[in-house]
Amino acid sequence: MLGLRRYCCGATGSCPIHPERAGNVRSCEPHTPDPTGFRTGYLTSRMPRIKGLRWWIVALLMLGGIVNFLARNSLAIAKPTLSAELGLTDQQYAFILGCFQVGLILQPICGYLLERLGLRVGFALFAVAWSIVNMAHGAVSGWLGLATLRALMGFAEGSANPAVMKTISAWFPSRERGLVSGVYNVGASLGSVMAPPLVAWAIYAYHWQAAFVVTGGIGVGWALLWVALYKDPDRHPLLSQGERHYVFAGKERHLQSGGAPPSISALLRQRNFWGIGLPRMLADPTWGTLSFWVPSYFVAARHFDLKELAIFAWMPFLAADVGSLSGGLIASTVQRHTRLSLVDARRTAFTVGVLLMLPVAFVGTVKSPYLAVALLCLGGFAHQTLSVTVITMSTDLFRQNEVSTVTGMAGTCGNLGTMIFTLLLGRLVSSYGYAPFFVALPLLDVLGAALLWALVRERTTEDEPPSQGPPVAEY
């Protein structure tokens, strides 16, 4: 019946809500009776459960990734039209993108706010904010207005990676996180795939302003869906007790939340932060180039029109979808067939992505525009392979109550690198063309791989492994 008083530690000595107390039943008090059953998540058999609920949660995250990058990439596709109607130059466009990156650099603030507001409310508020700002793009009449709105949008969208990694850390055992991060990033790439045809359709059918109204309205709809469906795993009424136990039992004991959220200064003193932050600073310019500059490259260097943009501009992001899944698969395969640890397996997957990036250096020199598109597709695949891998490592190296803050800080590093690269490209492209920048991208990744191997150290603990007793069944 509803409202039964329960001890959270059972005969097996494993508590799905307080796994750090496993084996010590006396340290765990009975849960306060809850007449609704919603607070503790222990509902009676009369209430429905959803099998594999954590995978529905990641599907909701993937949909959020689609919405996020659909809004983010709308400006790049509309840029040729804006250049004609608003007189937008390459340097002005680079400054606008720089303002967006400045907003994204403030990701640690987003991570801090998410820790205090909670995922359900905090992520929804940020999503509504970036969607409204995106729709407001249609009301501007000059590049300064675009720069201001882009900075605000960058700050709001900076919440996405911290929120996603905190959700994955809360809902998934350690061995599934690499694959789950890849699944989310499929959504991010799908948003980039959908942007060229959707924005081109809106411009052809209506006007360039309509592209921002449509993509922003979709974002508001997703925020409402998130609020309606998301709850933390220890409170979700549709999560079965067996799946809850599977999720919590599969987490690293030494990475469980403990005490107050960490200070940023304390995290900055950890070499593991710099071990993932610096590689992101060097690798993220590739994604910025694909998202914001490749459409302009196709128009200026390969002489594509808006129709050809709609046909070809999405292809690198489709390849990136596959790359989003490959990083986790490579890491799990390496770990299964070798004696490497999870962290070393992830570093191996990152290195594979770097090797695949090397042919991107020839994008600017090949004669065939279709071969250039093919090389950019390889670049999209390779970048997501290494990017998803290094982003996921925050869940392997830091405690659960540190994950969103660390992810935000690493995102700051990544967006700082993207901003510097973007400003240099905007200033120099008219003099030197795009070719030198395509050569620089894989070289930066090589340096990032060297830093990843040199700086990251696995956390050690004297605690027992996360699961005790008989094996936990998968759900």
Protein Blocks (a to p, Z undefined) as FASTA:
>chain_A
ZZiacdfbdfkopafklmmlgoilklpccddddfkommnopacfkbccdehklmmmmmmm
mmmmmmmmmmmmmmmmmmmmmmmmnopafklmmmmmmmmmmmmmmmmmmmmmmmmnojkl
mmmmmmmmmmmmmmmmmmpcbfklmmmmmmmmmmmmmmmmmmmmmmmmmmpcfklmmmmm
mmmmmmmmmmmmmmmmmmmmmmmmmmmklmmmmmmmmmmmmmmmmmmmgccfklpfkbcf
klmmmmmmmpcfklgcehjdddfklmmmpmklmmmmmmmmmmmmmmmmmmmmmmmmmmmm
nopafklmmmmmmmmmmmmmmmmmmmmmmmmmmmmmmcbdfklmmmmmmmmmmmmmmmmm
mmmmpmblklmmmmmmmmmmmmmmmmmmmmmmmmmmpcfklmmmmmmmmmmmmmmmmmmm
mmmmmmmmmmnojmlmmmmmmmmmmmmmmmmmmmpccdddfbdcfbgcjddddZZ
